[in-house]
């Protein structure tokens, strides 16, 4: 909702820039999608390593 409100203000102030932003936003999102997926994969791998490292402490605590 905030993005739409900011875009509406931009549309009133400078409509050509708002239209360019409207066209470029999906393209930028598509370009950044592989980096987002890589971040999810790296985060999952690091969580797995952390779980394996802390597993002995969890077992001994029981």
C-alpha positions, 0 to 999 in steps of 0.5 A: 500500500505504501508503494502504491501511495508513493507511486501515486505521489510520483505520478502527480509530481512527475508522470513520465518518471512514474510511468518509467518506474511502472515499466522498469519495476517488473524487469528489475524484480526479474533481474534480482530474482536469482539473487533472492533464490540464491540467498534462500539456498545459502540461508538454508545451507547455513541453517543446516550446518548450524543445526549439525554443529549444535546437535551434540549440545542438544543431545547432551542437554537431554 
